[in-house]
Amino acid sequence: MSHGSQTQHAIQFTGVGEIVHNDAKPIDPVGPHQMMLQVEACGICFSDTKLLKAFDSHPRKAAVVSGIDPDALAQIPGYKPGAAPTVPGHEPVGRIVEVGDQVTHFRVGDRVLVQADWKHLRTATSNGAFGYNFEGALQEFVVIDERCVVSPSGEEFLIHVTDGPSAAAVALIEPWATVEGSYAWRERNHVLAGGRMLVVSDGEVHGLDDLTRGNEPAEMVRLSSREVADADGEPFDDIIYFGHDAAVVEVLAPRLGTRAVLCVVLGGGRLERKVALDIGRVHYDFIRFCGTTGNDPAAGYAWIPETGELREGDRVAIIGAAGPMGQMHTMRAVTSEIPGITVAGTDLSDDRLAHLQAVVGPVAEARGVPLEIINSGSTQLQPGYTHLSCMVPVAALVSQAVDLAGEGAIVNAFAGIPAGTLGEFDLQGILERRIFMLGTSGSDVSDMRTVLDKIERGIIDTHISLDAVCGMAGFQDAIDAVINRTSGGKIMVYPSLPDLPLTRLVDMPDSLPHVAALLERGVWTKAAEEALLAPR
């Protein structure tokens, strides 16, 4: 190996709220099926703070129970489930510097981007993940097993990248891909064939034959509204409620399984109050709500869109647009090439909004996309938006987005509100105006490839998201900035710089003038990165 050392600098999470900067962590040996990745850069994500807070109770810190031979799992030095200390960092780019003699898909010299969700490796309630139950990239070198990053179907979770983009540009692909994934996720507008369906009614029902034709559930349970609260059993994939009692909806919604749908058939009745719904599960468990003011449940499913993609003529509102993820949504909207859209970006900080205008405004103007920047603390938003995305993890703001939504609108609850968080939602208005509320978590390899292609074609510049850089010494301040939401954008860690403190781009003219001179209008560049990493 070229690194010539047996130890390295690494960040380790050792327990709930416990962070260690280990300056002598052993570098793991490379086994026959493994490869060593020298980390160029790794972004810090808000999800890292969730791991820090939950640690061994985090679903992705659990033991892998299927998808790989247990003997193979025991051979992986970076497999750290449960209470074992782990290295976080799931937004990296690096170069392969050593491979085992049985590695077949990768070779020394490959530059790769890591897709962190190894979905074929199942835990009890989630999946194996790089930077969670497998050590991540907040270390100088990380050993990765090919059996983890090539699924049985042949899907590769290491994506080859050219030497063209900067390390920061590539490492920022992962958060941009979660944005892409929220628009690309395919929704289900019919009963799940082979699933488990619950029908709740206190009288005669109609339309079930048409609803299930071609998509027969494996099991159909029928209950009255009085029986629901006492019913036991597994969650349901589809729940059809013929009625208009908000209390019954609130009892039914927790019975939804992952990726399940609750269809409310009002039959001419009205929900007389707002309904408490688990908005966190919309995001993390992909549960969905639909329905109809009439009598036909199929009409309720029919208006579910194929995806959450922007549509021609949409009035787009991005709530919290000036934050790191909001900037990505706003830039994606103005570069979408979808005809006739208008975009409104909202926030509460004039300084952050000014930065958003400076970064996205010229692009919107060049592409002829009307862009309105709104401080929602001083200017009241007006209803009628047809596509709204909420970047702020507050249930009340998602509920407000529903109130601002017009006919046929899509509301993207993008922010990661914890499952179990209830919000008061105007479900009557959702059904009357056919507002579809969605949420997604994570991204797929295809989403990352889409963003990589946009970078290479010059459609987007992921650098616009970067607010600060640091080495290992700056990690504590960096993650504190993420936790306290004091960062104006993403923070990039360069593991090869052990002593670099947290340094915002706006402060570089004083602290790193030779790097600041290579920024472009305050935005990070490959030249600036090369100057940062060059020996001095």
N, C-alpha and C positions, 0 to 999 in steps of 0.2 A: 504493500500500500504506500501511497505517496505522502500520507500525512505524517508519518514518522513518530507518532506518539501513541501511547496506550491509554491515555485519558483525554478528557475533553470538558469544555464548559457545557452545562445543561441546566435547564429550568425543570424542576420537578414539583409536582403536587404530591404531598405526602399525607394529607388528611384534609378534613373540612376546613377551608380557609388557610391552609398551611402551604407556603411557597418556599422552596429552597433553591438558591443559585449554587449549584454544585460545580466547583471549578476543577474537580478531579473525578468525574464520572467515568468509569471504564468504558472503552469503546468495545462493543460486542464483536465477537468473531463471526465470520461469515460461513454459514453451513452450505451443504451441497445445493439446496433449493433457494438459497438466499442471495441478496445483493446489498451492497452498502451504498447508501445515498449520501453524498456530501451536500449539505443544505446550503443553498445560496441565500434564500430569504424565506421568511414565514410571517404571514399576517396574524394579528391578534383579532379574535372574533368575540362577540358578546357571548357566544356559546361556550367559550373557554371559562367565562365567569360562572356559568351554570354548573360546569364540571367542578370548579373550585368550591362552589357552595354546597353541592350535593355529594361530591366525591363518590364513595362506594355505593351510594344509593342511586346514582345516576344510571338510567337503564342501559346506557352504552358502556358502562364500566363493569357490567355483569359478565359472568363467564359465558363463553361460547359453548352452545349445547349441540349444534349441528352444523353441517356444511364443510367440515374438514375432519380428517382422521385424528382422533385424540392423540395418537403417537406423534403425528406431525405437529400438532399444536404444542406438545411438550418440548419440541425441538426449537421453538421460536423464542429467542432470548428477550425480545421486547414485548411478549405477551404478559400483560400486567392487570389481570382482572381483580375485582373486589377491592380489598384494602391495600393491595400492593401499591407502592409509590409509582407514579407514571409520569411520563414527559408529555405535556400538552403540545398543541400546535398542529392544526389540520388544514392550513392554507399555505402549503409550501411549494417551492420549485427547487430542484436540485439536480445534481449530475451523478450518474452511477460510476463509482470508482473501483468497484470490485464485484465479481459475480462468482457464485458457486458453479461447480462443473456440471450440474444438472439443470441450470437455468436455461430456458430455451427461447423466451420471448424478448429478452433484453440483453444488452451487452455494455461493456465498459465504454464510457464516453457519451452514452445516451443522456440527453437532458430531458427531464420528465416533470410533469405536473401530477400531483396526487389527488385522486378522487377519494375522499376519506371514508365514505359509507360503503363498507364491504358487505353488501346486502345478502350475499349467499351464506355468510357466517352468522347464524342466528343466535341471539341470546333469548332469555325467557320472554322478554317483551319488546326487544328491538333487534339490533344487529351489531356485529363487530365493527369497530371504527378506529381509524388511524387518529392518534391523539387522545384516545380514551382508554379502551381496554388493550389496545396496542400502542406502544410508545410512539409519540409524534415527533415533530420536526423542530421543536425548540431545543435543539442540541446541534452540535457541529456535524455529527455523523449519525445516521440511523440505519439499522439493518431491517430490511423488509423481505418477507418470504413471498416467493412467487405464487405459492398456493393460496395466498390471501388476495393477491392483486390480479389473478386471472381466475375467473369463476369457472365452474364446470361447463357452462355454456360457451366459454371462450371470451366473454367480455373482459376487457382489460381496464383496471382501475389506475394504471399509470399511463398518462397520455404523453406521447412524444411531442416535444416542442423544439423549434429551431433556435439557433443562437441569436436571432434577430431582436426579439423583445427584451427589455430589461427584466431582471429578476422580479422587481416590484410589480411590473405590468403583468407578469405571468402569475405571481402569487395572489394578485388581486382578482384573478379569474374566478376563484371559488365563490367569494361573496357575490360577484356579478352573476355567476351561474345560478345562485339561489333566486336572484331576481328573474332571470330568464325562465327558470323552472316554474315560477309562480304563474307565468303566462302560458307555458307550454303544457302544464298538467292536464291530462284528458279526463273530463268529467263523465259521470255515468247518468244518462237521462232515461233509464229504464230499470225495472226490477232486476236484481242480480240473479241470473240463472244459476240454479243449484244452491242458492243461499237460503237464509232463514228469514221468514217474513211474519210480522205480527200485524193483525188487522184488529182495530179497536172500534167498536160501534155499539150504541145502545138501541139500534133499530135496524131496519133492512138496509142493505148496501147494494150498490150497483157498480158495474164497470170492472169488477175484478177479473173476469174472463178476458176482457180486452187488454187489461193491464199486464197480465201474465202470459198472454199469447206470444210464444217465441222465446220467452224468458221465464220458464217455469221455476219457481223456488223448490228446493228439496223438501222444505217443511213450511207449512202455513199454520200459525196459531191464531185462534180467534178468541177475543175476550171482550167483555163489556168494560166500560170506563171504571166501574166500581171494582172490578177484579184485578186491574192492572197493578195497583199498589202492592197487592199481596202475592203477585205472581213471581215465581222463582225461575231460574234457568239461565242459559247462555245469552249473550247479547244478540241482537238482531241486525241483519244486513239492510232490511227495509221495514219501516213501520208506517202503516197507513192508518191515520186517525180520522174517522168520520165524526166531526163535532167541532165545537168552538169554545171549549172550556180551557182557559189559560192554565189552570191548575193541573189539568190532565196532561197538557203538553209538557209541563214541567216535570211530571212524573215519567213521561215516556222518553224524553230526550236522553236521560242517563242510560236507557236500555239500548242505545245505539252502539253497535260495534265499530271497529275501525273502518273507515271509508263507507260508512252506512248513511242512509237517507231517511229522513222523516218527512212524510208527505201529509199535510193537513188539508182535509177536504171539508170546507166550511159549510157547504150545502145551503148557502144563503144566510147563514148566521154570522155573528161578529165576535171576535175576541175583544172583550170590553176593557182590557188593560194590557200593558206591556208584559212580555213574557221573559222570565229569567232563563237565559241560555248560556251554556258553557262555551264561551268564545275561544278559550284555550284549546279545546278539543277540535274546533273548526280548523285551527292552525296545525296542531300536532297529530290529530287522529283523522283529519280529512272528513269529518262528519259534515253533512249538508242538510239544508232545510228547503223544502219547496211546498207547493200546494195550489189550491184553487178556491175561488169564491163560490164555484159551482158544485156539481155533484160527481164529476168524473175524475178519478184519481190520475188517469193517464194524462189529463190536461195539466196536472200539477208537475209531472215529470217533463212534459213536452217543452217547457220554456227553459230548462237547464241548458246552458250553452255548452258547446263542444269543449271549449277551453276558456281560460280567463283572458285571452288575447284582446288587445285593443281592436275596435271595429271602426269602420269608415264613419266619419262624422262624430265620433265620441267627444263629449266634453269631459276632459280628464282632470281630476283633482288628486294631487299627491299631498297627503297630510303628514307634515314632518319632512318636507322635501329638502330642507337644507342640511339634514344630517347625512351621515355616510351612505346609508342605504337609500335615503330619499334622493340624493344626488344621482344615484345609479338609475332609479326608476324614472327620474325626470329626463336624464340623458337618453335612456332607452326610448322614451315616448317621442322626443323630438327627432330622433334618428330612425324612427320606425318605418317611415315612408308610407304610412297609412293615410289615405287622402282625407282631408277635411277635419282633422282633429284639432282641438285647442287644448292647451295645457295650462293648469294653474298649480303653482307650487306654493304651499303654505308653511309657515313656521311662526315662532314667537319672537325670534331674535332678528333684529334689523341687520346686525353684523353678519350673521350666517346667511341671511337672505341676500345680502349684497354679494357675498362670495358665490352663492348659487347663480345669481344673475351674471356675474363676471365669467363664470365657467360655462354655463349652459346657454346664456343669452345669445352670444355670437353664433353658436351652432344653430339655435332655433331660428335666428334671423336669416342665416345663410340658406336654410332649408325651407323658409317660408311658413314656419309653424308658429302661430300666435302663442306667446308665452306670457303669462301674468304671474307676477310675484306678489304674494299677499301676506302681510302680517295679520294672522287671524286673531291676535290679541287686541288689535285696534280696528280691524275691519271685519264686519260680520259676513260670513260666507252665505251666499244665496243658494237655495235649492235648485235642482235641475241637472246636476252632473250625472253623466251616464257611465262613468268609470272612475271609481275612487279607490285609492290604495292608502292604507294607514300604516305609517312607519313607527308609530308610538305605541308601546305595549300597555295601553290603558283601555279597558273595556268600554268606558264611557265614550271615548273618542270613536271607537268602531260603531257604537250605537248612534253617535252623532252623524257619522258618515251615512248610515242608513237613512237618517232623517233628511240628509241633503240629496239623497239619490232620487233621480227621476225615473220615468217609466222604462222598464227593461234594463236597468242599470246592473253593473257588476261591482261588488264591493269586495276588495281584496284585503282581508285581515292579515297583512304580511308580517307585522311585528309578532315576535314570539311571546305571546301572553301565556303564562303557565296554564296547563290543563287544570281544570277545577275552578277557574276564574269565571264567575257569572257576571253577565251584563244584562241590563234591562233593554229589550229590543221590541220595536214596534212590528211584531209579526203580522198583524193585520195589514199594515202598510206594505210589508214585504210581499205578501200574497196579492194584494190589490194591484201593486205596481210591478209585480213580477221582478223583484230585486233578488239577484243571486249573490249570496254571501259565501265566499270561498276563503281558503287559507291553505298554505303549503309549507312544508318544512324540508330543507335540504335541496339537493339537486341531483341530477343524473349525469352520467358521462356525456350523454348527448348534449345537455345544456352547456357543459364546460367546452365541448368542441364548438358549439355555436358561438360562444363568446370569444374563443381563441380565433375563430375564423373572422369575426368582426374586427378584432385587433389587427390581424394580418392584412385585412383589406382596408384598414384605416377608417372604418365606420365609427368606432369608439376609441377613446384613449382612457384606459382604466386608471392611469396616473391621476386623473382628476379627483379620485377618491382619497388620495394619500394626504394625510395631515402632518404626520410625524414619523421619525425613524429612531431606532435605538439598537444597542447591542444588549448583551445579557445583563449588564449592570443597570440598564434602564427599564428592565421588564416590570419590576414592582410598580414603578411610577406609571408605566404604560397601562398595566391592567387596572390600576386604580383610576386612571383617566377614563377607561372604558366603563368601569363599574359606576363611576360618578357622572358619566356622560359629559365630561368636560372637554373631550377631544372633538375637534371640528371635522374629523374624518377618520379614515383607517390609519392604523399604526403598523409599520413594517419593522420586523426584527431581523437583523443581520447577525446570525450566530458566530460568524468569524470575527466579529468586533466585540470582544468580551467587555471592554471598558466604556463603550459609547453610552452616555446617558440619554434619556428621552429628550429628543430635540425636535421641536416643531419647525416646519418649513419656513414659517413667517419669522422665526428667530434666527435663522441661519446667517443672515448678513452680519450679525454680531458674533455668533459662535463658530460658524463654519463658512467664512466668506468665500473660500475657494470653491465650495460646493454651491453656495447660493448663486454665484455668478453664472452657473450653468442651468439654473431653473429657467423655465419659459413662462412669463407672466405669473410667476409664483407656483407653477405646476412642476412636479417632479419629472425628470428626464433620465434617459439611459446614461447620458454624459455626466449628469450629477451623481448618479449611482456609482459610475466608474471612478469619479473623483473621491467619493466617500470611501470606497474600498481600497484605493491605491495607497501603498505604503508612504508614510511621510516621516 
